[in-house]
Amino acid sequence: MTRLLIVEDNRKTQTMLLEAIAWREHGIDVVGAVENGEEALACIEADPPDLVLSDIMMPLVDGLQLTEQLSRRHPEIKVVLISAHDEFEYARRAMKLGVTEYVLKPIVPDKLLESVLGAIREQQRDRKLREQIQRSLPFLREQWAARLAEGTIDPNLLDEEMSFLQIDSARPAYTCLLFSIDDLPNLLRTVRHADLQYLLVKLADEIRRMMRDFDYWSFIDRDRRIALIVGHDPERSPNHRSELLQAAEAAQRHISSRHGMTMSVGAGMGVGGLTDVHLSYKAAQEAVHYTFLIGPDQLIDIEEVDPFVPVATVHYPLELETNLINSVKLGLWEETRIGLGQLREFFQAYRSGEEQVKTLLVSILLKISQIIKETNTDSDRVLATGSELYEMMKAMRTLAEIFDWLETMFEQLCRYTQRSRSNKYKVVVQKAVEIVQSRFGDAELDLNSIAKEVNLSRAYLSTIFKREMQVNISDYLLHTRLNQARELLHRSDLKIYEIGEKVGFNNAYYFSACFKQHFGLSPAEYKKENNL
């Protein structure tokens, strides 16, 4: 039954209101009838009704004044006003005060009943809405806490929102904690979304229980980390921070023991006031990022660590990067391994942030990829695309993990480059050998002309020729000419200077000197020694 209080100073009208409508048949119980707003307020304080049916014009406290008081003290009570005045000002004031229905005299019972029933329906809708809001309060509070941490709440609306959400009054100081699953990237790839959400909710519930001695709001942020905004009074609890960190570490150990997974915890600095909570939350995020440098399963207090240093503000070792790329290009694994170690030491020494490191390393990989593709048509078999490399690196959580992966990949790249270059060297060297063997008699043939013919620099040709043939190309050309000269001494009647010219020597004296240095005898001595 809906409980109705009638407020009417005119006894005749009051009697009519009581008797003209069969209230109980419509589920309405009239709990009283009084003559003015003052009496009505006293009745309401003693035994609040659901609905008030009141005249406007009454002594002491009129209907509008009564409505205004109820809107402040009992906003859940609906009011239907009766008035002999159809002036706009009365209606405007009534609507402004939240009056549900406004009925004009003379009263028509059926129309009055319709207005009262309309007010009851509206009240029922309001009750359902309040019940829904009440059931949703935990979720709405989490959303509010997330917005507070992100700094997206209008400071002017803080008190109003806290009142609506029935949140306790503010504390003098706040500290944000972030609990982050270390193996989250792997879970994102291998666990269904619904199962992961269930796990996060379960972990959050256990962490809340472990932190029950503290005053906090909590939420799961968009990066699937469990966040706590812990309020405290520094004057009343001077050891609060150390106690808070000890409790967070205990929760961390509990999760590891119970679920077999590690979590890293970041603690932001203490801040004074709600409007600065976002600064502590941002600092807690930065603290969690330190696991990239120092590894997982850590509790990092931002007040105890040095800030990250942007690589742009220090001397980035560009020469080291260049040497590393060249080492991979040449397939020199030992030099590559040393270069990787030096680059890793640089990032650790300057406390480089995760995104900076990954961006720089992807840039290096893309440069290497481009070099390899320019020289090898099947390079896609050994090196992924830029987007693939970034996604692979994105899933890695620590600097150690990234450099272990890089070592493995760069060692494969060096071996691949060595094989590819070895095959290419053999082709080029074979061509150079063919040139020497077929044209050794050309006096103009030398290292420069051969290098030009095989489209390589003389230095590069000398290097790869020596690597493949174990002899310098100039020496190879000289030895070929001298060996051919010796053959001619055995099987021809040509004069010595003619033989020299035939194998590429323009100067007979130089030919004789080279021959003697190589065979230990001059051409003439060689002929005499061998009876030629």
PAPADO-821481 format. One record per residue (C-alpha): x negated, y, z negated; residue number from 1; residue in one letter. Coordinates in Angstrom, 1 decimal. Example, Ala and Ser with C-alpha at 12.3 -4.5 7.8 and 13.67 -1.06 7.14 Angstrom:
2
<<-12.3, -4.5, -7.8>, 1, a>
<<-13.7, -1.1, -7.1>, 2, s>
//
This chain:
532
<<0.0, 0.0, 0.0>, 1, m>
<<-1.1, 3.5, 0.8>, 2, t>
<<-0.9, 5.7, -2.3>, 3, r>
<<0.7, 9.1, -1.7>, 4, l>
<<0.8, 12.2, -3.9>, 5, l>
<<3.5, 14.9, -3.1>, 6, i>
<<2.7, 18.5, -3.9>, 7, v>
<<5.7, 20.9, -3.5>, 8, e>
<<6.8, 23.8, -5.8>, 9, d>
<<10.4, 23.8, -4.5>, 10, n>
<<12.3, 21.2, -6.5>, 11, r>
<<15.0, 20.8, -3.8>, 12, k>
<<12.4, 20.2, -1.1>, 13, t>
<<10.4, 17.9, -3.4>, 14, q>
<<13.5, 15.8, -4.1>, 15, t>
<<14.2, 15.6, -0.3>, 16, m>
<<10.6, 14.5, 0.3>, 17, l>
<<11.0, 11.8, -2.3>, 18, l>
<<14.4, 10.5, -1.1>, 19, e>
<<14.7, 11.3, 2.6>, 20, a>
<<12.2, 8.6, 3.7>, 21, i>
<<12.0, 5.0, 2.5>, 22, a>
<<8.3, 5.2, 1.9>, 23, w>
<<7.8, 1.7, 0.5>, 24, r>
<<9.3, 0.2, 3.7>, 25, e>
<<6.4, 1.7, 5.6>, 26, h>
<<3.7, 0.5, 3.1>, 27, g>
<<3.5, 3.8, 1.2>, 28, i>
<<3.7, 4.1, -2.6>, 29, d>
<<4.5, 7.6, -3.9>, 30, v>
<<2.3, 7.8, -7.1>, 31, v>
<<3.5, 11.2, -8.2>, 32, g>
<<5.1, 14.6, -7.3>, 33, a>
<<3.7, 17.8, -8.7>, 34, v>
<<4.5, 21.5, -8.2>, 35, e>
<<1.2, 23.2, -7.4>, 36, n>
<<-2.4, 22.6, -6.4>, 37, g>
<<-3.7, 22.9, -10.0>, 38, e>
<<-1.6, 20.0, -11.2>, 39, e>
<<-2.4, 18.1, -8.1>, 40, a>
<<-6.2, 18.4, -8.8>, 41, l>
<<-5.7, 17.1, -12.3>, 42, a>
<<-3.8, 14.1, -11.1>, 43, c>
<<-6.3, 13.4, -8.4>, 44, i>
<<-9.2, 13.5, -10.8>, 45, e>
<<-7.4, 11.1, -13.1>, 46, a>
<<-6.2, 8.7, -10.4>, 47, d>
<<-7.2, 9.5, -6.8>, 48, p>
<<-4.5, 8.8, -4.2>, 49, p>
<<-5.2, 7.9, -0.6>, 50, d>
<<-3.1, 10.7, 0.9>, 51, l>
<<-1.8, 14.1, -0.2>, 52, v>
<<1.4, 15.6, 1.3>, 53, l>
<<1.4, 19.3, 0.2>, 54, s>
<<3.1, 22.6, 0.9>, 55, d>
<<0.9, 25.5, 1.8>, 56, i>
<<2.6, 28.3, -0.2>, 57, m>
<<2.4, 27.5, -3.9>, 58, m>
<<1.5, 29.3, -7.1>, 59, p>
<<-1.9, 29.0, -8.9>, 60, l>
<<-3.6, 26.9, -6.2>, 61, v>
<<-2.0, 26.8, -2.8>, 62, d>
<<-2.2, 24.1, -0.2>, 63, g>
<<-5.1, 25.5, 1.7>, 64, l>
<<-7.1, 26.0, -1.5>, 65, q>
<<-6.2, 22.4, -2.6>, 66, l>
<<-7.4, 21.1, 0.8>, 67, t>
<<-10.7, 23.0, 0.5>, 68, e>
<<-11.4, 21.5, -2.9>, 69, q>
<<-10.6, 18.0, -1.8>, 70, l>
<<-12.8, 18.3, 1.3>, 71, s>
<<-15.7, 18.9, -1.1>, 72, r>
<<-14.9, 16.6, -4.0>, 73, r>
<<-12.8, 13.8, -2.3>, 74, h>
<<-13.5, 13.9, 1.5>, 75, p>
<<-12.0, 10.4, 1.8>, 76, e>
<<-8.5, 11.7, 0.9>, 77, i>
<<-6.4, 12.7, 3.9>, 78, k>
<<-4.1, 15.8, 3.7>, 79, v>
<<-0.8, 16.5, 5.5>, 80, v>
<<0.2, 20.2, 5.1>, 81, l>
<<3.8, 21.5, 5.2>, 82, i>
<<4.4, 25.1, 6.1>, 83, s>
<<7.3, 27.5, 6.8>, 84, a>
<<4.9, 29.6, 8.8>, 85, h>
<<4.0, 28.8, 12.4>, 86, d>
<<1.4, 31.6, 12.5>, 87, e>
<<-1.8, 30.6, 14.3>, 88, f>
<<-4.0, 31.7, 11.4>, 89, e>
<<-2.5, 29.1, 9.0>, 90, y>
<<-3.0, 26.3, 11.5>, 91, a>
<<-6.5, 27.4, 12.3>, 92, r>
<<-7.6, 27.4, 8.7>, 93, r>
<<-5.9, 24.1, 8.1>, 94, a>
<<-7.8, 22.5, 11.1>, 95, m>
<<-11.0, 24.0, 9.9>, 96, k>
<<-10.6, 22.4, 6.5>, 97, l>
<<-10.1, 19.0, 8.2>, 98, g>
<<-6.3, 18.7, 7.7>, 99, v>
<<-5.1, 15.6, 9.5>, 100, t>
<<-1.5, 16.7, 10.2>, 101, e>
<<0.3, 20.1, 10.1>, 102, y>
<<4.2, 20.0, 9.7>, 103, v>
<<6.5, 22.9, 10.1>, 104, l>
<<9.7, 23.5, 8.1>, 105, k>
<<12.5, 22.8, 8.3>, 106, p>
<<11.4, 19.3, 7.7>, 107, i>
<<12.7, 16.5, 10.0>, 108, v>
<<12.2, 13.3, 8.1>, 109, p>
<<11.4, 11.2, 11.2>, 110, d>
<<8.8, 13.7, 12.4>, 111, k>
<<7.3, 14.0, 8.9>, 112, l>
<<7.1, 10.2, 8.6>, 113, l>
<<5.4, 10.1, 12.0>, 114, e>
<<2.8, 12.6, 10.8>, 115, s>
<<2.1, 10.8, 7.6>, 116, v>
<<1.7, 7.4, 9.4>, 117, l>
<<-0.6, 9.2, 11.8>, 118, g>
<<-2.7, 10.4, 8.9>, 119, a>
<<-2.8, 6.9, 7.5>, 120, i>
<<-4.0, 5.4, 10.8>, 121, r>
<<-6.7, 8.0, 11.0>, 122, e>
<<-7.7, 7.2, 7.4>, 123, q>
<<-7.9, 3.5, 8.3>, 124, q>
<<-10.1, 4.3, 11.3>, 125, r>
<<-12.4, 6.4, 9.0>, 126, d>
<<-12.6, 3.6, 6.5>, 127, r>
<<-13.6, 1.1, 9.2>, 128, k>
<<-16.2, 3.6, 10.4>, 129, l>
<<-17.6, 4.1, 6.9>, 130, r>
<<-17.7, 0.3, 6.4>, 131, e>
<<-19.6, -0.1, 9.7>, 132, q>
<<-22.0, 2.7, 8.7>, 133, i>
<<-22.5, 1.1, 5.3>, 134, q>
<<-23.3, -2.2, 6.9>, 135, r>
<<-25.6, -0.5, 9.4>, 136, s>
<<-27.4, 1.6, 6.7>, 137, l>
<<-30.5, -0.7, 6.5>, 138, p>
<<-31.0, -0.5, 10.3>, 139, f>
<<-30.2, 3.3, 10.4>, 140, l>
<<-32.7, 3.9, 7.6>, 141, r>
<<-35.4, 1.9, 9.5>, 142, e>
<<-34.7, 4.1, 12.6>, 143, q>
<<-34.9, 7.2, 10.4>, 144, w>
<<-38.2, 6.1, 8.9>, 145, a>
<<-39.6, 5.4, 12.4>, 146, a>
<<-38.6, 8.9, 13.6>, 147, r>
<<-40.1, 10.4, 10.4>, 148, l>
<<-43.4, 8.6, 11.1>, 149, a>
<<-43.4, 9.7, 14.7>, 150, e>
<<-42.7, 13.3, 13.7>, 151, g>
<<-39.5, 13.6, 15.8>, 152, t>
<<-37.0, 14.7, 13.0>, 153, i>
<<-36.1, 18.4, 12.8>, 154, d>
<<-37.4, 19.5, 9.4>, 155, p>
<<-34.2, 21.6, 8.9>, 156, n>
<<-32.1, 18.4, 9.1>, 157, l>
<<-34.1, 16.2, 6.8>, 158, l>
<<-32.0, 16.8, 3.7>, 159, d>
<<-28.7, 16.3, 5.6>, 160, e>
<<-29.9, 13.1, 7.2>, 161, e>
<<-31.2, 11.7, 3.9>, 162, m>
<<-27.9, 12.5, 2.2>, 163, s>
<<-26.0, 10.8, 5.0>, 164, f>
<<-28.2, 7.7, 4.9>, 165, l>
<<-28.1, 7.7, 1.0>, 166, q>
<<-31.9, 7.9, 0.8>, 167, i>
<<-33.4, 8.9, -2.5>, 168, d>
<<-34.9, 12.3, -2.8>, 169, s>
<<-38.4, 13.1, -1.5>, 170, a>
<<-41.6, 12.3, -3.4>, 171, r>
<<-44.6, 14.7, -3.8>, 172, p>
<<-46.9, 12.6, -1.6>, 173, a>
<<-46.9, 9.8, 0.9>, 174, y>
<<-49.2, 7.2, 2.4>, 175, t>
<<-48.6, 5.1, 5.5>, 176, c>
<<-49.6, 1.5, 5.8>, 177, l>
<<-49.6, -0.5, 9.1>, 178, l>
<<-49.7, -4.3, 9.1>, 179, f>
<<-50.8, -5.6, 12.6>, 180, s>
<<-50.9, -9.2, 13.8>, 181, i>
<<-54.4, -9.8, 15.1>, 182, d>
<<-53.3, -12.4, 17.7>, 183, d>
<<-50.3, -10.4, 19.0>, 184, l>
<<-51.5, -10.3, 22.7>, 185, p>
<<-51.6, -14.1, 22.7>, 186, n>
<<-48.2, -14.3, 21.0>, 187, l>
<<-46.7, -11.9, 23.6>, 188, l>
<<-47.8, -14.3, 26.3>, 189, r>
<<-46.9, -17.6, 24.7>, 190, t>
<<-43.9, -17.0, 22.4>, 191, v>
<<-40.3, -16.1, 23.5>, 192, r>
<<-39.2, -12.6, 22.7>, 193, h>
<<-36.4, -13.7, 20.4>, 194, a>
<<-38.8, -16.0, 18.4>, 195, d>
<<-41.4, -13.2, 18.1>, 196, l>
<<-38.8, -10.8, 16.8>, 197, q>
<<-37.7, -13.4, 14.3>, 198, y>
<<-41.3, -13.8, 13.2>, 199, l>
<<-41.8, -10.1, 12.8>, 200, l>
<<-38.6, -9.7, 10.7>, 201, v>
<<-39.7, -12.6, 8.5>, 202, k>
<<-43.2, -11.2, 8.0>, 203, l>
<<-41.7, -7.8, 7.3>, 204, a>
<<-39.4, -9.3, 4.7>, 205, d>
<<-42.3, -11.1, 3.0>, 206, e>
<<-44.5, -8.0, 3.0>, 207, i>
<<-41.7, -5.9, 1.5>, 208, r>
<<-41.3, -8.5, -1.3>, 209, r>
<<-45.1, -8.4, -1.9>, 210, m>
<<-44.9, -4.6, -2.1>, 211, m>
<<-41.8, -4.4, -4.3>, 212, r>
<<-43.5, -2.5, -7.1>, 213, d>
<<-43.9, 0.5, -4.8>, 214, f>
<<-41.4, 3.1, -3.6>, 215, d>
<<-41.3, 2.9, 0.2>, 216, y>
<<-39.4, 3.0, 3.5>, 217, w>
<<-40.3, 0.5, 6.2>, 218, s>
<<-39.8, -0.3, 9.8>, 219, f>
<<-41.2, -2.3, 12.7>, 220, i>
<<-42.8, 0.2, 15.2>, 221, d>
<<-42.7, 0.0, 19.0>, 222, r>
<<-46.1, -1.8, 19.0>, 223, d>
<<-44.6, -4.6, 16.9>, 224, r>
<<-46.5, -3.5, 13.7>, 225, r>
<<-44.9, -3.4, 10.3>, 226, i>
<<-45.1, 0.1, 8.9>, 227, a>
<<-44.5, 1.2, 5.3>, 228, l>
<<-44.1, 4.9, 4.2>, 229, i>
<<-45.0, 4.7, 0.5>, 230, v>
<<-44.0, 7.6, -1.7>, 231, g>
<<-45.7, 8.5, -5.0>, 232, h>
<<-46.5, 11.2, -7.5>, 233, d>
<<-50.3, 11.8, -7.8>, 234, p>
<<-49.9, 13.4, -11.2>, 235, e>
<<-48.0, 10.4, -12.7>, 236, r>
<<-50.1, 7.7, -11.0>, 237, s>
<<-53.7, 8.9, -10.3>, 238, p>
<<-54.7, 5.3, -9.4>, 239, n>
<<-51.9, 4.8, -7.0>, 240, h>
<<-54.1, 4.5, -3.9>, 241, r>
<<-56.3, 1.8, -5.2>, 242, s>
<<-53.3, -0.1, -6.5>, 243, e>
<<-51.6, 0.3, -3.2>, 244, l>
<<-54.5, -1.0, -1.2>, 245, l>
<<-54.9, -4.0, -3.6>, 246, q>
<<-51.3, -4.9, -3.1>, 247, a>
<<-51.6, -4.5, 0.7>, 248, a>
<<-54.7, -6.8, 0.6>, 249, e>
<<-52.7, -9.4, -1.5>, 250, a>
<<-49.9, -9.3, 1.1>, 251, a>
<<-52.5, -9.7, 3.9>, 252, q>
<<-53.9, -12.8, 2.1>, 253, r>
<<-50.4, -14.2, 1.5>, 254, h>
<<-49.5, -14.0, 5.2>, 255, i>
<<-52.8, -15.7, 6.2>, 256, s>
<<-52.2, -18.5, 3.7>, 257, s>
<<-48.6, -19.1, 4.4>, 258, r>
<<-48.4, -18.6, 8.2>, 259, h>
<<-52.0, -19.4, 9.3>, 260, g>
<<-52.4, -16.1, 11.1>, 261, m>
<<-54.4, -13.0, 10.3>, 262, t>
<<-53.2, -9.5, 10.0>, 263, m>
<<-55.2, -6.3, 9.9>, 264, s>
<<-54.0, -3.4, 7.7>, 265, v>
<<-54.6, 0.3, 8.3>, 266, g>
<<-54.1, 2.8, 5.6>, 267, a>
<<-53.6, 6.5, 6.5>, 268, g>
<<-54.6, 9.3, 4.2>, 269, m>
<<-52.3, 10.6, 1.6>, 270, g>
<<-50.2, 13.6, 2.6>, 271, v>
<<-48.0, 16.0, 0.7>, 272, g>
<<-44.4, 16.2, 1.8>, 273, g>
<<-42.1, 14.5, 4.3>, 274, l>
<<-43.0, 16.8, 7.2>, 275, t>
<<-46.7, 15.6, 7.1>, 276, d>
<<-45.8, 11.8, 7.1>, 277, v>
<<-46.5, 11.6, 10.8>, 278, h>
<<-50.2, 12.6, 10.1>, 279, l>
<<-50.6, 9.7, 7.8>, 280, s>
<<-48.9, 7.3, 10.2>, 281, y>
<<-51.2, 8.5, 13.0>, 282, k>
<<-54.2, 8.0, 10.8>, 283, a>
<<-53.0, 4.5, 9.9>, 284, a>
<<-52.8, 3.7, 13.6>, 285, q>
<<-56.4, 4.9, 14.1>, 286, e>
<<-57.5, 2.8, 11.1>, 287, a>
<<-56.0, -0.3, 12.7>, 288, v>
<<-57.9, 0.4, 15.9>, 289, h>
<<-61.2, 0.0, 14.0>, 290, y>
<<-60.6, -3.7, 14.2>, 291, t>
<<-61.7, -3.3, 17.8>, 292, f>
<<-65.2, -2.5, 16.5>, 293, l>
<<-65.4, -4.5, 13.3>, 294, i>
<<-63.2, -7.5, 14.1>, 295, g>
<<-59.9, -8.9, 12.9>, 296, p>
<<-58.5, -9.7, 9.4>, 297, d>
<<-59.6, -6.4, 7.9>, 298, q>
<<-58.1, -3.7, 5.6>, 299, l>
<<-59.3, -0.4, 6.8>, 300, i>
<<-58.8, 2.7, 4.7>, 301, d>
<<-59.0, 5.8, 6.9>, 302, i>
<<-60.4, 7.8, 4.0>, 303, e>
<<-63.4, 5.5, 3.9>, 304, e>
<<-64.5, 5.4, 7.6>, 305, v>
<<-65.9, 7.9, 10.0>, 306, d>
<<-63.7, 9.1, 12.8>, 307, p>
<<-63.9, 7.7, 16.3>, 308, f>
<<-66.2, 9.8, 18.6>, 309, v>
<<-65.0, 10.5, 22.1>, 310, p>
<<-67.7, 9.2, 24.6>, 311, v>
<<-67.4, 12.6, 26.4>, 312, a>
<<-68.9, 14.4, 23.4>, 313, t>
<<-72.1, 12.3, 23.3>, 314, v>
<<-74.7, 11.5, 25.8>, 315, h>
<<-73.2, 8.6, 27.7>, 316, y>
<<-76.1, 6.3, 29.0>, 317, p>
<<-75.4, 6.7, 32.7>, 318, l>
<<-78.9, 5.4, 33.5>, 319, e>
<<-78.1, 2.2, 31.5>, 320, l>
<<-74.9, 1.7, 33.4>, 321, e>
<<-76.8, 2.2, 36.7>, 322, t>
<<-79.4, -0.3, 35.7>, 323, n>
<<-76.8, -2.8, 34.7>, 324, l>
<<-75.0, -2.5, 38.0>, 325, i>
<<-78.2, -2.9, 39.9>, 326, n>
<<-79.2, -6.0, 37.9>, 327, s>
<<-75.9, -7.7, 38.8>, 328, v>
<<-76.3, -6.6, 42.4>, 329, k>
<<-79.7, -8.3, 42.5>, 330, l>
<<-78.5, -11.3, 40.6>, 331, g>
<<-81.0, -10.7, 37.8>, 332, l>
<<-79.3, -12.4, 34.8>, 333, w>
<<-81.8, -11.8, 32.1>, 334, e>
<<-81.9, -8.0, 32.9>, 335, e>
<<-78.1, -8.0, 33.0>, 336, t>
<<-77.8, -9.7, 29.6>, 337, r>
<<-80.2, -7.2, 28.1>, 338, i>
<<-78.2, -4.3, 29.6>, 339, g>
<<-74.9, -5.6, 28.3>, 340, l>
<<-76.4, -5.8, 24.8>, 341, g>
<<-77.6, -2.2, 25.0>, 342, q>
<<-74.2, -1.0, 26.2>, 343, l>
<<-72.5, -2.8, 23.4>, 344, r>
<<-74.9, -1.3, 20.8>, 345, e>
<<-74.1, 2.2, 22.2>, 346, f>
<<-70.3, 1.7, 21.8>, 347, f>
<<-70.7, 0.4, 18.3>, 348, q>
<<-73.2, 3.2, 17.3>, 349, a>
<<-70.9, 5.9, 18.4>, 350, y>
<<-67.6, 4.3, 17.2>, 351, r>
<<-66.0, 4.5, 20.6>, 352, s>
<<-62.3, 4.0, 20.7>, 353, g>
<<-60.7, 1.0, 22.3>, 354, e>
<<-59.1, 2.7, 25.3>, 355, e>
<<-62.3, 4.6, 26.1>, 356, q>
<<-64.4, 1.5, 26.0>, 357, v>
<<-62.0, -0.5, 28.2>, 358, k>
<<-61.6, 2.3, 30.7>, 359, t>
<<-65.4, 2.7, 31.1>, 360, l>
<<-66.0, -1.1, 31.4>, 361, l>
<<-63.2, -1.4, 34.0>, 362, v>
<<-64.9, 1.4, 35.9>, 363, s>
<<-68.2, -0.5, 35.8>, 364, i>
<<-66.6, -3.7, 37.0>, 365, l>
<<-64.9, -1.9, 39.9>, 366, l>
<<-68.2, -0.5, 41.0>, 367, k>
<<-69.8, -3.9, 40.9>, 368, i>
<<-66.8, -5.4, 42.7>, 369, s>
<<-67.1, -2.8, 45.5>, 370, q>
<<-70.8, -3.6, 45.9>, 371, i>
<<-70.2, -7.3, 46.1>, 372, i>
<<-67.4, -6.9, 48.5>, 373, k>
<<-69.5, -4.8, 50.8>, 374, e>
<<-72.1, -7.6, 51.1>, 375, t>
<<-69.9, -10.8, 50.6>, 376, n>
<<-66.8, -11.6, 52.5>, 377, t>
<<-65.6, -14.2, 50.0>, 378, d>
<<-66.2, -12.1, 46.9>, 379, s>
<<-62.6, -12.4, 45.8>, 380, d>
<<-63.3, -15.9, 44.6>, 381, r>
<<-65.6, -14.6, 41.9>, 382, v>
<<-64.2, -11.2, 40.9>, 383, l>
<<-60.5, -10.3, 40.2>, 384, a>
<<-58.9, -7.1, 41.4>, 385, t>
<<-59.0, -3.9, 39.4>, 386, g>
<<-55.5, -4.3, 38.0>, 387, s>
<<-56.2, -7.9, 37.1>, 388, e>
<<-59.4, -7.0, 35.3>, 389, l>
<<-57.6, -4.3, 33.4>, 390, y>
<<-54.8, -6.7, 32.3>, 391, e>
<<-57.4, -9.3, 31.2>, 392, m>
<<-59.3, -6.7, 29.2>, 393, m>
<<-56.1, -5.2, 27.8>, 394, k>
<<-55.3, -8.5, 26.1>, 395, a>
<<-58.6, -8.5, 24.3>, 396, m>
<<-58.6, -7.1, 20.8>, 397, r>
<<-62.2, -6.6, 19.8>, 398, t>
<<-65.4, -5.3, 21.2>, 399, l>
<<-67.1, -8.7, 20.5>, 400, a>
<<-64.4, -10.6, 22.4>, 401, e>
<<-64.8, -8.2, 25.4>, 402, i>
<<-68.6, -8.5, 25.6>, 403, f>
<<-68.5, -12.3, 25.2>, 404, d>
<<-66.1, -12.4, 28.2>, 405, w>
<<-68.4, -10.0, 30.1>, 406, l>
<<-71.5, -12.1, 29.4>, 407, e>
<<-69.8, -15.2, 30.8>, 408, t>
<<-68.4, -13.4, 33.9>, 409, m>
<<-71.6, -11.4, 34.6>, 410, f>
<<-73.7, -14.6, 34.4>, 411, e>
<<-71.4, -16.2, 37.0>, 412, q>
<<-71.7, -13.1, 39.1>, 413, l>
<<-75.5, -13.1, 39.0>, 414, c>
<<-75.6, -16.8, 40.0>, 415, r>
<<-73.1, -16.1, 42.8>, 416, y>
<<-75.2, -13.1, 43.9>, 417, t>
<<-78.4, -15.1, 43.8>, 418, q>
<<-76.8, -17.9, 46.0>, 419, r>
<<-75.3, -15.4, 48.4>, 420, s>
<<-78.5, -13.4, 48.7>, 421, r>
<<-80.6, -16.6, 49.0>, 422, s>
<<-78.5, -17.7, 52.0>, 423, n>
<<-78.8, -14.3, 53.5>, 424, k>
<<-82.6, -14.1, 52.8>, 425, y>
<<-83.1, -17.4, 54.6>, 426, k>
<<-81.3, -16.2, 57.7>, 427, v>
<<-83.3, -12.9, 57.8>, 428, v>
<<-86.6, -14.6, 56.9>, 429, v>
<<-86.1, -17.2, 59.6>, 430, q>
<<-85.5, -14.5, 62.2>, 431, k>
<<-88.7, -12.7, 61.1>, 432, a>
<<-90.6, -16.0, 61.4>, 433, v>
<<-89.3, -16.5, 64.9>, 434, e>
<<-90.3, -13.0, 65.9>, 435, i>
<<-93.9, -13.6, 64.6>, 436, v>
<<-94.1, -17.1, 66.2>, 437, q>
<<-92.9, -15.9, 69.6>, 438, s>
<<-94.6, -12.5, 69.8>, 439, r>
<<-97.8, -12.7, 67.8>, 440, f>
<<-99.7, -11.8, 70.9>, 441, g>
<<-98.1, -8.3, 71.0>, 442, d>
<<-100.6, -5.9, 69.4>, 443, a>
<<-97.8, -3.5, 68.5>, 444, e>
<<-96.1, -6.2, 66.4>, 445, l>
<<-96.3, -5.3, 62.7>, 446, d>
<<-94.2, -5.0, 59.5>, 447, l>
<<-92.5, -1.9, 60.6>, 448, n>
<<-91.4, -3.2, 64.0>, 449, s>
<<-90.2, -6.5, 62.5>, 450, i>
<<-88.2, -4.7, 59.7>, 451, a>
<<-86.6, -2.5, 62.3>, 452, k>
<<-85.6, -5.5, 64.4>, 453, e>
<<-83.9, -7.3, 61.4>, 454, v>
<<-82.3, -4.0, 60.2>, 455, n>
<<-84.0, -3.9, 56.8>, 456, l>
<<-86.5, -1.6, 55.1>, 457, s>
<<-90.1, -2.7, 55.2>, 458, r>
<<-90.2, -2.9, 51.4>, 459, a>
<<-87.1, -5.0, 51.2>, 460, y>
<<-88.2, -7.3, 54.0>, 461, l>
<<-91.6, -7.7, 52.3>, 462, s>
<<-89.9, -8.6, 49.0>, 463, t>
<<-87.5, -11.3, 50.4>, 464, i>
<<-90.1, -12.7, 52.8>, 465, f>
<<-92.5, -13.2, 49.9>, 466, k>
<<-89.8, -14.7, 47.8>, 467, r>
<<-88.9, -17.3, 50.5>, 468, e>
<<-92.2, -18.0, 52.1>, 469, m>
<<-94.6, -17.4, 49.1>, 470, q>
<<-96.7, -15.2, 51.3>, 471, v>
<<-96.6, -11.5, 52.4>, 472, n>
<<-95.2, -11.0, 55.9>, 473, i>
<<-98.3, -9.1, 57.0>, 474, s>
<<-100.5, -11.9, 55.9>, 475, d>
<<-98.2, -14.4, 57.6>, 476, y>
<<-98.6, -12.5, 60.9>, 477, l>
<<-102.4, -12.3, 60.5>, 478, l>
<<-102.7, -16.0, 59.7>, 479, h>
<<-100.5, -16.9, 62.6>, 480, t>
<<-102.7, -14.9, 65.0>, 481, r>
<<-105.9, -16.4, 63.6>, 482, l>
<<-104.5, -20.0, 63.7>, 483, n>
<<-103.5, -19.4, 67.3>, 484, q>
<<-107.0, -18.0, 68.1>, 485, a>
<<-108.6, -21.1, 66.7>, 486, r>
<<-106.4, -23.3, 68.9>, 487, e>
<<-107.4, -21.3, 71.9>, 488, l>
<<-111.1, -21.7, 71.0>, 489, l>
<<-110.5, -25.5, 71.1>, 490, h>
<<-108.5, -25.7, 74.3>, 491, r>
<<-109.5, -22.7, 76.5>, 492, s>
<<-112.5, -21.3, 78.2>, 493, d>
<<-111.6, -17.7, 77.4>, 494, l>
<<-114.2, -15.4, 76.1>, 495, k>
<<-113.9, -14.4, 72.5>, 496, i>
<<-112.7, -10.9, 73.1>, 497, y>
<<-110.1, -12.3, 75.5>, 498, e>
<<-108.8, -14.7, 72.9>, 499, i>
<<-108.6, -11.8, 70.4>, 500, g>
<<-106.5, -9.8, 72.9>, 501, e>
<<-104.3, -12.8, 73.6>, 502, k>
<<-103.3, -13.2, 69.9>, 503, v>
<<-102.8, -9.5, 69.3>, 504, g>
<<-106.2, -7.9, 68.4>, 505, f>
<<-107.2, -4.9, 70.5>, 506, n>
<<-110.6, -4.6, 68.8>, 507, n>
<<-113.0, -7.5, 69.2>, 508, a>
<<-115.1, -6.6, 66.2>, 509, y>
<<-112.0, -6.5, 63.9>, 510, y>
<<-110.9, -9.8, 65.4>, 511, f>
<<-114.3, -11.4, 64.6>, 512, s>
<<-114.3, -9.9, 61.1>, 513, a>
<<-110.8, -11.2, 60.3>, 514, c>
<<-111.6, -14.7, 61.8>, 515, f>
<<-114.7, -15.0, 59.6>, 516, k>
<<-112.9, -13.9, 56.5>, 517, q>
<<-110.2, -16.5, 57.1>, 518, h>
<<-112.3, -19.5, 58.3>, 519, f>
<<-115.7, -18.7, 56.8>, 520, g>
<<-117.3, -18.5, 60.3>, 521, l>
<<-117.2, -15.9, 63.1>, 522, s>
<<-115.5, -17.1, 66.3>, 523, p>
<<-119.0, -17.6, 67.9>, 524, a>
<<-120.3, -19.5, 64.9>, 525, e>
<<-117.1, -21.6, 64.9>, 526, y>
<<-117.6, -22.5, 68.6>, 527, k>
<<-121.2, -23.5, 67.9>, 528, k>
<<-120.3, -25.4, 64.8>, 529, e>
<<-117.7, -27.4, 66.6>, 530, n>
<<-119.7, -27.8, 69.9>, 531, n>
<<-117.0, -25.9, 71.9>, 532, l>
//
